[in-house]
Amino acid sequence: MDEKLFFELLSKRRSIRVFKSDPIEESKLSKILEVCNLAPSSGGLQTFEIYQIKNKEMKERLVSAAKDQTFVAQAPLLLVFCANPSRSVERFGERSQLFSVQDATIAATYAQLTAYVLGLSTVWIGAFDEKRVSEILHIPKGQRPVAILPIGYENEKPKEKTTRGAKDLLHVIN
Ligand SMILES: Cc1cc2nc3c(=O)[nH]c(=O)nc-3n(C[C@H](O)[C@H](O)[C@H](O)COP(=O)(O)O)c2cc1C
């Protein structure tokens, strides 16, 4: 494991909201899915689903469901990560709701990082009307859209990033 490269990946990845029109190679999409398939999940049950959208009209409809964030339709590819608690409800009961949201979140994070390694860019879209996204994509009842990832080749340079600072995140309990 090359530690330096790994930290470089984590520190250099940034959200991108302006994309070139170039399509995403199928081999890169396959790689992203392969990595999502490796993500840790509750009970190993992989309680999430991924929907792929390339159709322009469908993307435009998702823009309107996502607070008119127009760049969502600019990306050549959208992946919508959904929680699917039905895959684990027998085993985990009510807790499966939370676990499935976490499973979908982890998978989307894996996808975002893998996209970066493949020379692609993404932005996590969480601001959307859940019900409308489900209707537009005909997502089966019980599943819950958690994140939309527009994926494409970047056409902007991100501004400098400000953070709370690592020390601010930790609360030591003795
Ligand atoms: C849960 C979540 C929801 C987000 N929702 C949106 C969104 O709806 N629109 C958007 O432009 N960015 C969204 N972002 C991206 C953040 O704004 C971005 O990750 C943050 O500003 C840090 O910048 P960076 O990704 O370049 O490091 C979201 C990020 C997360 C983790």
The ligand as an SDF file (V2000), in Angstrom:
LIG
                    3D

 31 33  0  0  0  0  0  0  0  0999 V2000
  -24.2200   14.9020    2.5200 C   0  0  0  0  0  0  0  0  0  0  0  0
  -23.7170   15.8900    1.5020 C   0  0  0  0  0  0  0  0  0  0  0  0
  -24.6220   16.6330    0.7710 C   0  0  0  0  0  0  0  0  0  0  0  0
  -24.1670   17.5210   -0.2110 C   0  0  0  0  0  0  0  0  0  0  0  0
  -25.0780   18.1660   -1.0170 N   0  0  0  0  0  0  0  0  0  0  0  0
  -24.6410   18.9980   -1.9880 C   0  0  0  0  0  0  0  0  0  0  0  0
  -25.5740   19.5860   -2.8860 C   0  0  0  0  0  0  0  0  0  0  0  0
  -26.7710   19.3350   -2.8650 O   0  0  0  0  0  0  0  0  0  0  0  0
  -25.0730   20.4340   -3.8360 N   0  0  0  0  0  0  0  0  0  0  0  0
  -23.7280   20.7060   -3.9540 C   0  0  0  0  0  0  0  0  0  0  0  0
  -23.3710   21.4840   -4.8310 O   0  0  0  0  0  0  0  0  0  0  0  0
  -22.8190   20.1300   -3.1310 N   0  0  0  0  0  0  0  0  0  0  0  0
  -23.2390   19.2750   -2.1640 C   0  0  0  0  0  0  0  0  0  0  0  0
  -22.3310   18.6300   -1.3590 N   0  0  0  0  0  0  0  0  0  0  0  0
  -20.8900   18.8290   -1.5910 C   0  0  0  0  0  0  0  0  0  0  0  0
  -20.2620   19.7060   -0.5130 C   0  0  0  0  0  0  0  0  0  0  0  0
  -20.6650   21.0390   -0.6880 O   0  0  0  0  0  0  0  0  0  0  0  0
  -18.7290   19.5650   -0.5670 C   0  0  0  0  0  0  0  0  0  0  0  0
  -18.3590   18.2290   -0.3890 O   0  0  0  0  0  0  0  0  0  0  0  0
  -18.0700   20.4170    0.5080 C   0  0  0  0  0  0  0  0  0  0  0  0
  -18.2910   21.7830    0.2640 O   0  0  0  0  0  0  0  0  0  0  0  0
  -16.5530   20.1640    0.6140 C   0  0  0  0  0  0  0  0  0  0  0  0
  -15.9390   20.4230   -0.6210 O   0  0  0  0  0  0  0  0  0  0  0  0
  -15.0720   19.3010   -1.3650 P   0  0  0  0  0  0  0  0  0  0  0  0
  -15.9870   18.1620   -1.7080 O   0  0  0  0  0  0  0  0  0  0  0  0
  -14.5290   19.9940   -2.5960 O   0  0  0  0  0  0  0  0  0  0  0  0
  -13.9900   18.8530   -0.4440 O   0  0  0  0  0  0  0  0  0  0  0  0
  -22.7630   17.7250   -0.4020 C   0  0  0  0  0  0  0  0  0  0  0  0
  -21.8700   16.9590    0.3380 C   0  0  0  0  0  0  0  0  0  0  0  0
  -22.3280   16.0290    1.2440 C   0  0  0  0  0  0  0  0  0  0  0  0
  -21.3240   15.1670    1.9680 C   0  0  0  0  0  0  0  0  0  0  0  0
  1  2  1  0
  2  3  1  0
  2 30  2  0
  3  4  2  0
  4  5  1  0
  4 28  1  0
  5  6  2  0
  6  7  1  0
  6 13  1  0
  7  8  2  0
  7  9  1  0
  9 10  1  0
 10 11  2  0
 10 12  1  0
 12 13  2  0
 13 14  1  0
 14 15  1  0
 14 28  1  0
 15 16  1  0
 16 17  1  0
 16 18  1  0
 18 19  1  0
 18 20  1  0
 20 21  1  0
 20 22  1  0
 22 23  1  0
 23 24  1  0
 24 25  2  0
 24 26  1  0
 24 27  1  0
 28 29  2  0
 29 30  1  0
 30 31  1  0
M  END
$$$$
